Amino acid sequence: MNNKQRIFSRIHGQLIVSCQALPEEPLHSPFIMSKMAYAAMLGGAKGIRANSVEDIKEMKKVVELPIIGIIKQVYEGSDVFITPTNKEIELLYVEGVDIIALDATKRIRPDGKTISEVFPEIRETYKEQIFMADCSTYEEAKEAYELGFDCLGTTLSGYTEYTMGQQLPNLALMEKLVQDFPIPVIAEGGIWTPEQLKRVFEVGVHTAVVGTAITRPMEITKRFISAIKDE
């Protein structure tokens, strides 16, 4: 069993927990995120999705789980911010992240190019690296598969300008990707309840990522407050 098979075997049918906090959030801290990852592991998570090399370094001290690594970086003039350039990919690669996820939407990247223009070179440079395509539509996932990504994520469905308003989790998209492509499909985006998670696995995805519903107390609190206001 090669490394890619081993990683995908470890997360198959399991839960990946996204442990992230943005700079404007109270829990933004590599130390706190490492504790969040540790808590997720104790709860039964079999993988972690993390943002920034700093957070990942701290997490590795306390958890021995496959990590999907990203670097969120905003560049002026582009809506692509999940591992948007070669600079971020190289940082994650050097850190030894198991899976590197990057925006695989059709949007123009900070360097003015599309994913179809840049990924062939990325694939050639990092031959053994596992890459996850964060997509928002079926067409983007199809292109990502043809470009040579190792797995497909529904991460950005509902979060691009042209998919805003899409009901999440996007079960229809997940199911179609599972049916049409022979590589692992990773369900991500809008999974708020255990019932939704169960339904996601019923459509046949390889694994699923849950983030905000578990690890972002500010956003969780806002949902409860919203429920009171709705009353």
C-alpha positions in Angstrom: 0.0 0.0 0.0 1.5 3.3 -1.1 1.3 6.5 1.0 -1.8 7.9 -0.9 -3.7 4.6 -0.4 -2.7 4.5 3.3 -4.0 8.1 3.9 -7.2 7.5 2.1 -7.7 4.2 3.9 -7.3 5.9 7.3 -10.0 8.5 6.6 -12.5 6.3 4.6 -15.9 6.4 6.2 -14.6 8.6 9.0 -15.1 12.2 10.2 -12.6 14.9 9.5 -12.9 17.9 11.8 -11.9 21.4 10.5 -10.1 23.3 13.2 -9.7 26.9 12.1 -10.1 30.3 13.5 -9.7 33.5 11.5 -7.6 36.4 12.9 -10.7 38.3 13.9 -12.0 35.4 16.0 -11.3 35.0 19.7 -9.9 31.5 19.3 -7.3 32.5 16.7 -4.2 30.9 18.1 -2.0 27.9 17.1 -2.0 26.7 20.7 -5.8 26.9 20.9 -6.3 25.2 17.6 -3.9 22.4 18.6 -6.2 21.8 21.7 -9.2 21.9 19.4 -7.6 19.3 17.2 -6.8 17.2 20.2 -10.3 17.4 21.5 -11.6 16.4 18.1 -9.3 13.4 18.1 -10.4 12.3 21.5 -14.0 12.6 20.3 -13.3 10.2 17.5 -12.2 12.3 14.5 -9.8 10.5 12.2 -8.5 13.5 10.3 -8.0 17.3 10.7 -8.4 20.2 8.3 -6.2 23.1 9.3 -5.3 26.6 8.1 -1.7 27.9 8.3 1.7 26.2 8.9 1.7 27.7 12.4 -1.5 25.9 13.4 -0.4 22.7 11.7 3.0 22.6 13.5 1.2 22.9 16.9 -1.4 20.3 16.0 1.3 17.7 15.0 2.6 17.9 18.6 -0.6 16.5 20.0 -2.4 14.5 17.2 -1.2 11.8 14.9 -4.0 12.1 12.3 -3.9 12.8 8.6 -4.1 16.6 8.1 -5.7 18.4 5.2 -3.7 21.6 5.1 -4.6 25.0 3.6 -3.4 28.5 3.8 -6.0 31.2 3.6 -4.5 34.2 1.9 -6.3 37.1 0.4 -4.8 38.8 -2.6 -6.1 42.0 -4.1 -8.0 41.5 -7.3 -8.9 37.8 -6.8 -11.6 36.0 -5.0 -9.5 32.9 -4.7 -8.1 32.7 -1.1 -7.7 29.0 -0.3 -4.0 28.1 -1.0 -4.1 30.6 -3.9 -0.5 30.6 -5.1 2.6 28.4 -5.4 4.0 30.2 -2.4 1.3 28.7 -0.1 1.6 25.3 -1.7 5.4 25.2 -1.1 5.0 26.2 2.5 2.5 23.4 3.1 4.7 20.9 1.2 7.8 21.7 3.2 5.7 21.3 6.4 4.9 17.8 5.2 1.1 18.1 5.1 -0.6 14.9 4.1 -3.2 16.5 1.8 -2.9 20.0 0.4 -6.3 21.5 -0.5 -6.6 24.4 -2.9 -9.3 26.4 -4.6 -10.2 24.5 -7.9 -13.0 26.8 -9.0 -13.1 28.5 -12.4 -12.3 31.9 -10.8 -9.2 33.8 -11.8 -6.3 33.3 -9.4 -4.1 36.0 -8.0 -1.6 35.5 -10.9 -4.3 36.1 -13.4 -4.5 32.4 -14.5 -7.1 29.7 -14.1 -6.7 26.4 -12.2 -6.4 24.6 -15.6 -3.4 26.7 -16.5 -1.5 26.4 -13.2 -2.2 22.9 -11.9 -0.4 20.8 -14.5 2.9 22.5 -13.4 1.9 22.0 -9.7 1.2 18.3 -10.4 4.6 17.9 -12.1 6.5 19.7 -9.4 4.9 17.8 -6.5 4.5 14.4 -8.0 3.9 12.4 -4.7 1.8 15.1 -2.9 -1.9 14.4 -2.4 -4.0 17.3 -3.7 -7.6 18.0 -2.8 -9.7 20.1 -5.2 -12.0 22.5 -3.4 -14.8 22.9 -5.9 -18.2 24.6 -6.1 -19.8 23.0 -9.1 -19.9 19.7 -11.0 -18.0 21.2 -13.9 -15.2 22.4 -11.7 -14.9 18.9 -10.1 -14.8 17.3 -13.6 -12.0 19.6 -14.6 -10.1 19.0 -11.4 -10.4 15.2 -12.0 -9.1 15.6 -15.5 -6.2 17.8 -14.3 -5.0 15.1 -12.0 -6.3 16.0 -8.5 -6.3 13.1 -6.1 -9.7 13.8 -4.4 -12.6 16.1 -4.9 -14.2 18.3 -2.3 -17.6 20.2 -2.3 -16.0 22.8 0.0 -16.9 25.9 -2.0 -20.5 25.0 -3.1 -22.6 27.9 -2.0 -19.6 30.1 -1.4 -18.8 31.3 -4.9 -20.7 34.2 -6.5 -22.4 31.8 -9.0 -23.4 29.2 -6.4 -24.7 31.6 -3.6 -28.0 30.5 -2.2 -27.4 26.8 -2.9 -28.9 24.7 -0.2 -26.2 23.0 1.9 -25.0 20.4 2.3 -25.2 19.9 -1.4 -26.2 16.3 -1.4 -27.1 16.3 -5.1 -23.6 17.4 -6.1 -22.0 14.9 -3.7 -24.0 12.0 -5.1 -23.2 12.9 -8.7 -19.5 13.2 -8.0 -19.5 9.8 -6.3 -21.3 8.3 -9.3 -19.2 9.8 -12.0 -15.6 9.9 -10.7 -13.4 7.1 -9.5 -11.4 9.1 -6.9 -12.4 9.9 -3.3 -15.1 12.5 -2.9 -14.8 14.5 0.3 -18.1 16.1 1.5 -17.6 19.5 3.0 -19.7 22.6 3.5 -22.9 23.2 5.5 -23.0 20.0 7.5 -24.5 21.2 10.8 -26.1 18.2 12.4 -25.3 14.5 12.9 -28.4 13.7 10.8 -27.0 15.6 7.9 -23.6 13.9 8.3 -25.3 10.5 8.2 -27.2 11.5 5.0 -24.0 12.6 3.4 -22.4 9.3 4.0 -25.4 7.5 2.6 -24.8 9.0 -0.8 -21.4 7.3 -0.9 -18.8 9.9 -0.1 -15.3 8.7 1.0 -15.2 11.0 4.0 -16.7 14.2 5.3 -15.4 17.4 6.9 -17.3 19.2 9.6 -16.0 22.5 10.8 -18.1 25.4 12.0 -20.7 23.2 13.7 -18.0 21.7 16.0 -15.1 24.2 16.3 -16.4 27.7 15.9 -18.3 28.7 19.1 -18.9 32.3 18.0 -20.8 31.1 14.8 -22.6 28.3 16.8 -23.8 30.9 19.3 -25.0 33.2 16.5 -27.2 30.3 15.2 -28.8 29.9 18.6 -29.3 33.7 18.9 -30.9 33.8 15.5 -33.4 31.1 16.6 -34.4 33.2 19.5 -34.9 36.3 17.3 -36.9 34.2 14.8 -39.3 33.4 17.7 
